[in-house]
Amino acid sequence: MGMSVQQNCFGYPLSIFFIVINEFCERFSYYGMRAILILYFQRFLGWNDNVGTAIYHTFVALCYMTPVLGALIADSWLGKFKTIVSLSIVYTIGQVVIAVSSINDLTDFNHDGIPDNISVHVALSMVGLALIALGTGGIKPCVSAFGGDQFEEGQEKQRNRFFSIFYLAINAGSLLSTIITPMLRVQVCGIHSKQSCYPLAFGVPAALMAVSLIVFVIGSGMYKNVQPQGNVMAEVASCVGFAIKNRIRHRSKRFPKREHWLDWATEKYDERLISQIKMVTRVMFLYIPLPMFWALFDQQGSRWTLQATTMSGKIGIMEIQPDQMQTVNAILIVILVPIMDAVVYPLIAKCGFNFTSLKRMVVGMLLASMAFVAAAIVQVEIEKTLPIFPKGNEFQIKVLNIGNDSMTISFPGTTVTVNQTSPVKDGLNQKPEKGQNGIRFVNALAESFNVTVDEQLYENVTSHNASEYHFFSSGEKSFTINSSEILQHCENEFKTSYLEFGSAYTYVITRKDNSCLTPTIFEDIAPNTVSMALQIPQYFLLTCGEVVFSVTGLEFSYSQAPSNMKSVLQAGWLLTVALATSIVLIVAGAGPFSEQWAEYVLFAALLLVVCIIFAIMARFYTYVNPAEIDAQFDTDEKKKYLEQSSPHPKLDPVLQTQM
């Protein structure tokens, strides 16, 4: 074990402050880049939604698979410090490459706003993302484990608090970056006046990653480094394989049973390695149910965001967009982590309750399950306000009466009277996505006209025809009708009514008695009425669950791992996050419920069942202190060495007392 002089600050090794700052900058870099990535794919590279979404999720999946590779390099070859530095350099290069991929000059765009030399930009983007995935995933298990290495025996309380501070840094970085980076994207670059400023939006995260690397290297003189112990994973795989083969070879009853299946490897491998593998396999076994928690947690960015699109974002004087609700999670973490650490856990301890790591994780699962019950209750309230859309082989007909008299429309089995300016609803078969508002124009004139909304030309609408729906965020919009038949003394610029969230309108353009144009508004779909504020309880429950579950899981994975396998167990913990995506896809795809609230209840029930299973598994888990076990083996090995080197080991009292 390589050691530097340990300097302390407030009872903590000074080195961990460099590690925490490093993590904050790295998370700012990662989440800042990721916040604008899908828009970069769609609006800069010109990819459609399906291609952009597929590449985006592939990239995120790679970021959670590469931790295994980083852990193997750290524990078996370079050690944590060198692995973090090496892969951070790769990471920084990747961020710089993707920033460079978004740079263009004024003549580099076609009429659609897409770069002419698109293949170069795509190639650079893919190289950059591959390097980032390797870098961020590779260092992820190493940084947290390296932070844990800085603490001495007897500093368990400080180490536990470090993991809370570490998790706080992660979320503080992600919160600030997801607010700041989109603001940078909409700045004017000067590189291309009509293009969003992607070089700046990607460049700042690249700069923060360079800062992260520099800060980490500055603290190098203070770090306690645990040296790698050779190709540990190859030894583990070989030992496990031998134990299984040896057990199968001796299936007959005349061979006595052994206490643990790994004990069948004792003929070839030393007891220390076998004991270390037992520790790892016991923890890995506990990991089996954990992806179910992350399967629910990850739905903040999918199902819960979609739920928010059917709600109103007006909360008091504020107006929140559906995708901004995810920041509630990061804000609550910044608030809750210190409260849990300084108030809740000490109070529980004073009450005499032994709130162990695994008990905390069980509570975290229960809270996440309750969060989805809350989401189901909110969904029921939302569905009361939704219009009835056609199902299966049904369809809708919309009739607009733009004449001066009422008219009667007959359908099989029913007759409907349509008054002047009174439509038969609805014009859309679903609520507008992302909480936007749909507007279309009906031309009741004898001539064609062009529609311009907020200075953007949308389409030409021919006589007695309707345009497609176009979608806009909340607010008042201006639209202009341009036609060769418009009289000079007439206004052709109009304003929409204030658009809220999730509404749809038809604007019928007719002529008044003085031959000037006039728009008549029909409401196709009413705006959302259920406030997004009702999502706050479910976010609060889920975030409480995350703080109790995730921070504890990081600490538990570290504390129960042998010194030479700590990064590997951290990587195994992160792998449970990657496996969660497949669970969401399977449950959502195979779920028999057509109602969204029922799917929420299904997820809540599944996690509750998994929680019970995990609680039973945790009940039989025995906590270990890997350092004590290693020390015991060191003592035993020293004793054996002394016995072998002494001519009369049993008569050597001086050597015996040195034990």
Backbone hydrogen bonds, N-H to C=O, Kabsch-Sander energy under -0.5 kcal/mol:
donor,donor_aa,acceptor,acceptor_aa,energy
2,G,225,N,-1.4
9,C,12,Y,-3.0
12,Y,9,C,-1.7
14,L,7,Q,-4.3
16,I,13,P,-1.5
17,F,14,L,-1.3
18,F,14,L,-0.7
18,F,15,S,-0.6
19,I,15,S,-1.4
20,V,16,I,-2.6
21,I,17,F,-2.2
22,N,18,F,-2.3
23,E,19,I,-2.1
24,F,20,V,-2.4
25,C,21,I,-2.4
26,E,22,N,-2.2
27,R,23,E,-2.6
28,F,24,F,-2.2
29,S,25,C,-2.3
30,Y,26,E,-2.6
31,Y,27,R,-2.7
32,G,28,F,-2.1
33,M,29,S,-1.9
34,R,30,Y,-2.4
35,A,31,Y,-2.0
36,I,32,G,-0.7
36,I,33,M,-0.7
37,L,34,R,-0.6
38,I,34,R,-0.6
40,Y,36,I,-2.2
41,F,37,L,-2.3
42,Q,38,I,-2.0
43,R,39,L,-3.2
44,F,39,L,-0.6
44,F,40,Y,-1.5
45,L,40,Y,-2.2
47,W,41,F,-2.5
52,G,48,N,-2.6
53,T,49,D,-2.7
54,A,50,N,-2.2
55,I,51,V,-2.4
56,Y,52,G,-2.3
57,H,53,T,-2.5
58,T,54,A,-2.0
59,F,55,I,-2.4
60,V,56,Y,-2.2
61,A,57,H,-2.5
62,L,58,T,-2.2
63,C,59,F,-1.9
64,Y,60,V,-0.9
64,Y,61,A,-0.8
65,M,61,A,-0.6
65,M,62,L,-0.9
66,T,62,L,-2.4
68,V,65,M,-1.2
69,L,65,M,-0.5
70,G,66,T,-2.3
71,A,67,P,-2.6
72,L,68,V,-2.1
73,I,69,L,-2.2
74,A,70,G,-2.3
75,D,71,A,-2.8
76,S,72,L,-1.9
77,W,73,I,-1.7
78,L,73,I,-2.1
79,G,73,I,-0.8
79,G,74,A,-0.8
80,K,226,V,-0.5
83,T,79,G,-1.9
84,I,80,K,-2.7
85,V,81,F,-2.4
86,S,82,K,-2.8
87,L,83,T,-2.7
88,S,84,I,-1.9
89,I,85,V,-1.7
90,V,86,S,-1.7
91,Y,87,L,-2.5
92,T,88,S,-2.8
93,I,89,I,-2.3
94,G,90,V,-2.3
95,Q,91,Y,-2.2
96,V,92,T,-2.3
97,V,93,I,-2.7
98,I,94,G,-2.2
99,A,95,Q,-1.7
100,V,96,V,-2.6
101,S,97,V,-2.2
102,S,98,I,-0.5
102,S,99,A,-1.0
103,I,100,V,-1.8
108,D,105,D,-1.6
110,N,114,I,-2.6
113,G,110,N,-2.0
116,D,108,D,-3.4
118,I,115,P,-0.5
118,I,116,D,-1.5
120,V,117,N,-0.9
121,H,117,N,-1.2
122,V,118,I,-2.6
123,A,119,S,-2.5
124,L,120,V,-2.5
125,S,121,H,-2.3
126,M,122,V,-2.6
127,V,123,A,-2.2
128,G,124,L,-2.7
129,L,125,S,-2.7
130,A,126,M,-2.2
131,L,127,V,-2.3
132,I,128,G,-2.4
133,A,129,L,-2.7
134,L,130,A,-2.0
135,G,131,L,-2.6
136,T,132,I,-3.3
137,G,133,A,-1.6
138,G,134,L,-1.9
139,I,135,G,-2.1
140,K,136,T,-1.1
143,V,139,I,-2.6
144,S,140,K,-1.0
145,A,141,P,-1.3
146,F,142,C,-2.9
147,G,143,V,-2.2
148,G,144,S,-1.8
149,D,145,A,-1.6
150,Q,146,F,-0.6
150,Q,147,G,-1.1
151,F,148,G,-1.3
155,Q,152,E,-1.7
159,R,155,Q,-2.6
160,N,156,E,-2.7
161,R,157,K,-2.0
162,F,158,Q,-2.1
163,F,159,R,-1.8
164,S,160,N,-1.2
165,I,161,R,-2.5
166,F,162,F,-3.2
167,Y,163,F,-2.0
168,L,164,S,-2.1
169,A,165,I,-2.3
170,I,166,F,-1.8
171,N,167,Y,-1.9
172,A,168,L,-2.6
173,G,169,A,-2.3
174,S,170,I,-2.0
175,L,171,N,-2.6
176,L,172,A,-2.2
177,S,173,G,-2.1
178,T,174,S,-2.1
179,I,175,L,-1.0
180,I,176,L,-2.8
181,T,177,S,-2.5
183,M,179,I,-0.7
184,L,180,I,-1.8
185,R,181,T,-2.0
186,V,182,P,-1.0
187,Q,184,L,-1.5
189,C,187,Q,-0.6
195,Q,192,H,-1.8
197,C,185,R,-2.7
197,C,187,Q,-0.6
198,Y,196,S,-2.0
201,A,197,C,-2.1
202,F,198,Y,-2.8
203,G,199,P,-1.8
204,V,200,L,-2.2
206,A,202,F,-1.6
207,A,203,G,-2.4
208,L,204,V,-2.5
209,M,205,P,-2.0
210,A,206,A,-1.8
211,V,207,A,-2.3
212,S,208,L,-2.5
213,L,209,M,-2.0
214,I,210,A,-2.4
215,V,211,V,-2.9
216,F,212,S,-1.9
217,V,213,L,-2.2
218,I,214,I,-2.3
219,G,215,V,-1.3
220,S,217,V,-1.9
221,G,218,I,-0.6
222,M,219,G,-2.0
223,Y,219,G,-0.7
223,Y,220,S,-0.6
225,N,2,G,-1.4
225,N,223,Y,-0.7
226,V,224,K,-0.5
227,Q,225,N,-0.7
229,Q,75,D,-1.2
232,V,230,G,-2.2
235,E,231,N,-1.7
236,V,232,V,-2.6
237,A,233,M,-2.8
238,S,234,A,-2.3
239,C,235,E,-2.8
240,V,236,V,-2.8
241,G,237,A,-2.4
242,F,238,S,-2.4
243,A,239,C,-2.4
244,I,240,V,-2.2
245,K,241,G,-2.5
246,N,242,F,-3.0
247,R,243,A,-2.2
248,I,244,I,-2.3
249,R,245,K,-2.4
250,H,246,N,-1.5
251,R,248,I,-1.0
255,F,252,S,-1.4
263,D,260,H,-1.8
264,W,261,W,-1.2
265,A,262,L,-1.9
266,T,263,D,-1.5
268,K,265,A,-1.7
269,Y,265,A,-2.6
274,I,270,D,-1.8
275,S,271,E,-2.7
276,Q,272,R,-2.4
277,I,273,L,-2.5
278,K,274,I,-2.0
279,M,275,S,-1.7
280,V,276,Q,-2.0
281,T,277,I,-2.9
282,R,278,K,-2.1
283,V,279,M,-1.8
284,M,280,V,-2.9
285,F,281,T,-2.1
286,L,282,R,-1.3
287,Y,283,V,-1.2
288,I,284,M,-0.6
288,I,285,F,-0.9
290,L,287,Y,-1.4
292,M,289,P,-1.4
293,F,290,L,-1.4
294,W,290,L,-1.2
295,A,291,P,-2.2
296,L,292,M,-1.3
296,L,293,F,-0.6
297,F,293,F,-2.4
298,D,294,W,-2.8
299,Q,296,L,-1.2
300,Q,297,F,-1.5
301,G,298,D,-1.2
302,S,299,Q,-0.6
304,W,299,Q,-2.9
305,T,299,Q,-0.5
306,L,302,S,-2.6
307,Q,303,R,-2.3
308,A,304,W,-2.0
309,T,305,T,-1.2
310,T,306,L,-0.5
310,T,307,Q,-1.4
311,M,308,A,-1.8
312,S,530,V,-3.1
315,I,313,G,-0.8
315,I,318,M,-1.8
316,G,314,K,-0.5
318,M,315,I,-2.0
320,I,313,G,-2.7
324,Q,321,Q,-1.4
325,M,321,Q,-0.6
325,M,322,P,-1.2
326,Q,323,D,-0.7
327,T,324,Q,-1.5
328,V,325,M,-1.7
329,N,326,Q,-1.0
330,A,326,Q,-0.9
331,I,327,T,-2.6
332,L,328,V,-2.6
333,I,329,N,-2.0
334,V,330,A,-2.1
335,I,331,I,-1.4
336,L,332,L,-3.6
337,V,333,I,-2.6
339,I,335,I,-1.1
340,M,336,L,-3.2
341,D,337,V,-2.2
342,A,338,P,-2.9
343,V,339,I,-2.4
344,V,339,I,-1.9
345,Y,340,M,-2.7
347,L,343,V,-2.0
348,I,344,V,-2.3
349,A,345,Y,-2.4
350,K,346,P,-2.3
351,C,347,L,-1.5
352,G,349,A,-1.6
353,F,348,I,-1.7
354,N,352,G,-0.5
355,F,353,F,-1.6
356,T,354,N,-1.8
360,R,356,T,-2.2
361,M,357,S,-2.0
362,V,358,L,-1.9
363,V,359,K,-2.2
364,G,360,R,-2.4
365,M,361,M,-2.0
366,L,362,V,-2.2
367,L,363,V,-2.4
368,A,364,G,-2.0
369,S,365,M,-2.3
370,M,366,L,-2.3
371,A,367,L,-1.9
372,F,368,A,-1.4
373,V,369,S,-1.3
374,A,370,M,-2.3
375,A,371,A,-2.0
376,A,372,F,-1.8
377,I,373,V,-2.0
378,V,374,A,-2.2
379,Q,375,A,-2.3
380,V,376,A,-2.0
381,E,377,I,-1.6
382,I,378,V,-2.2
383,E,379,Q,-2.6
384,K,380,V,-1.0
385,T,381,E,-0.5
385,T,382,I,-1.8
386,L,382,I,-0.7
389,F,387,P,-0.7
394,E,391,K,-2.6
399,V,397,I,-0.5
401,N,399,V,-0.5
402,I,400,L,-0.9
407,M,418,V,-2.2
409,I,416,V,-3.5
411,F,414,T,-3.2
414,T,411,F,-2.4
416,V,409,I,-3.4
418,V,407,M,-3.3
418,V,416,V,-0.6
419,N,417,T,-0.7
421,T,401,N,-2.2
422,S,419,N,-1.8
424,V,399,V,-1.7
425,K,423,P,-0.7
435,G,432,P,-0.8
436,Q,433,E,-2.1
437,N,472,F,-2.9
438,G,503,S,-2.7
439,I,470,H,-2.5
440,R,505,Y,-1.8
442,V,507,Y,-2.6
443,N,441,F,-0.5
443,N,465,N,-3.3
444,A,442,V,-0.8
444,A,509,I,-1.9
449,F,461,V,-1.9
450,N,482,N,-2.6
451,V,459,E,-1.9
452,T,480,T,-2.3
453,V,456,Q,-2.4
454,D,478,S,-3.0
456,Q,453,V,-1.5
458,Y,451,V,-2.7
459,E,451,V,-0.7
461,V,449,F,-3.1
462,T,460,N,-0.6
464,H,443,N,-1.3
464,H,445,L,-0.5
465,N,462,T,-1.2
467,S,441,F,-2.9
470,H,439,I,-2.6
472,F,437,N,-2.1
475,G,499,L,-2.5
479,F,494,F,-2.7
480,T,452,T,-3.0
481,I,492,N,-2.4
482,N,450,N,-2.4
482,N,480,T,-0.6
483,S,481,I,-0.5
486,I,483,S,-1.3
490,C,487,L,-1.5
494,F,479,F,-3.0
496,T,477,K,-3.1
499,L,475,G,-2.0
502,G,435,G,-0.9
502,G,436,Q,-0.6
504,A,525,I,-2.0
505,Y,438,G,-2.6
506,T,522,F,-2.6
507,Y,440,R,-2.8
508,V,506,T,-0.7
508,V,520,T,-2.9
509,I,442,V,-3.0
509,I,507,Y,-0.6
510,T,508,V,-0.7
510,T,518,T,-2.4
512,K,516,C,-3.2
515,S,512,K,-1.9
518,T,510,T,-2.6
520,T,508,V,-2.5
522,F,506,T,-2.6
524,D,504,A,-2.2
524,D,522,F,-0.8
525,I,504,A,-1.8
528,N,501,F,-3.5
532,M,312,S,-2.7
534,L,531,S,-1.8
535,Q,532,M,-2.2
536,I,533,A,-1.3
539,Y,535,Q,-2.2
540,F,536,I,-2.8
541,L,537,P,-2.5
542,L,538,Q,-2.3
543,T,539,Y,-2.6
544,C,540,F,-2.5
545,G,541,L,-2.2
546,E,542,L,-2.4
547,V,543,T,-2.8
548,V,544,C,-2.3
549,F,545,G,-2.6
550,S,546,E,-3.1
551,V,546,E,-0.8
551,V,547,V,-0.7
552,T,547,V,-0.5
553,G,549,F,-2.1
554,L,550,S,-2.2
555,E,551,V,-1.9
556,F,552,T,-3.1
557,S,553,G,-2.6
558,Y,554,L,-1.6
559,S,555,E,-2.9
560,Q,556,F,-2.0
561,A,558,Y,-1.3
565,M,562,P,-2.0
569,L,565,M,-1.9
570,Q,566,K,-1.9
571,A,567,S,-2.3
572,G,568,V,-2.2
573,W,569,L,-2.0
574,L,570,Q,-2.0
575,L,571,A,-2.1
576,T,572,G,-1.0
576,T,573,W,-0.6
577,V,573,W,-0.6
577,V,574,L,-0.9
578,A,574,L,-1.3
579,L,575,L,-2.0
580,A,576,T,-0.6
580,A,577,V,-0.8
581,T,577,V,-0.6
581,T,578,A,-0.8
583,I,579,L,-1.1
584,V,580,A,-1.9
585,L,581,T,-2.1
586,I,582,S,-2.3
587,V,583,I,-2.9
588,A,584,V,-2.7
589,G,585,L,-1.9
590,A,586,I,-2.6
591,G,587,V,-1.7
599,E,595,E,-1.2
600,Y,596,Q,-1.9
601,V,597,W,-2.0
602,L,598,A,-2.3
603,F,599,E,-2.5
604,A,600,Y,-2.4
605,A,601,V,-2.6
606,L,602,L,-2.6
607,L,603,F,-2.4
608,L,604,A,-1.9
609,V,605,A,-2.3
610,V,606,L,-2.5
611,C,607,L,-2.8
612,I,608,L,-2.0
613,I,609,V,-2.2
614,F,610,V,-2.9
615,A,611,C,-2.4
616,I,612,I,-2.0
617,M,613,I,-2.4
618,A,614,F,-3.0
619,R,615,A,-1.7
620,F,616,I,-0.9
620,F,617,M,-0.7
621,Y,618,A,-1.3
623,Y,621,Y,-0.6
628,E,625,N,-0.6
629,I,625,N,-2.0
630,D,626,P,-2.7
631,A,627,A,-2.4
632,Q,628,E,-2.3
633,F,629,I,-2.1
634,D,630,D,-2.4
635,T,631,A,-2.4
636,D,632,Q,-2.5
637,E,633,F,-2.8
638,K,634,D,-2.3
639,K,635,T,-2.4
640,K,636,D,-2.4
641,Y,637,E,-2.3
642,L,638,K,-2.4
643,E,639,K,-2.4
644,Q,640,K,-2.2
645,S,641,Y,-2.2
646,S,642,L,-1.9
651,L,648,H,-1.7
652,D,649,P,-1.0
656,Q,652,D,-2.0
657,T,653,P,-2.2
658,Q,654,V,-0.9
659,M,656,Q,-1.3
